[in-house]
Amino acid sequence: MSENPLDDLLRQVRACTRCTDLPEGPRPVLQVDARARILIAGQAPGRRVHASGIPFDDPSGERLRDWLGMGRETFYDATRVALLPMGFCYPGTGPHGDLPPRPLCASSWRQPLLDQLGDIRLTLLLGQHALAWHWPDAPGSLADAVRASHQRLLAGGPPLLALPHPSPRNNRWLAQHPWFAAEVLPTLRQRVTTALGG
């Protein structure tokens, strides 16, 4: 046992084999440090991230870093950014893209990990599964939740912002909601800068 409870917890998470029927086997992918100031709650790794073991090492990650106005060096600095998906392992592919995160992952590990993050100043929720966990009474559709969280943030409410998942599969959603780029992204980038302290 280490003197650092987070180190012990991460060792357990990375050794987890609870989902024995994963199509490519278990390989938890996450980035967590107790000093992190921004929490990004995603969905689950895709096949490419499963192969590399690096969170958001794919086109979704490129778009997300652009949204944040953040370079790779900062993004992959665990002391600044925690990357904690709802499911840590690649769940496989279904008829309409990747399958949803396995619920057992969040019920087993999520709250113990969140309890170790004591300096989070901004939480970003990517997609419906992260939204359901972190803001279960969010209003209506994803668009409604994004708008409402943005308005609450501007009004001095909780430092939490709902976002669409940055996957290329959401290009249509982004085209249908041009206010997201025009109104939400400038606020997002400003709040990221503030949360990181510079």
SULGIMO-V273086 format. One record per helix or strand of 3 or more residues. SS is the DSSP state (H for helix, E for strand). FROM is the first residue (numbers start at 1). TO is the last residue. Records with the same first field share a line. If there is no record, write none. Layout:
SS = FROM-TO, FROM-TO
This chain:
H = 5-14, 47-52, 59-68, 72-75, 103-114, 128-134, 142-154, 168-176, 179-196
E = 38-41, 81-83, 122-126, 160-163
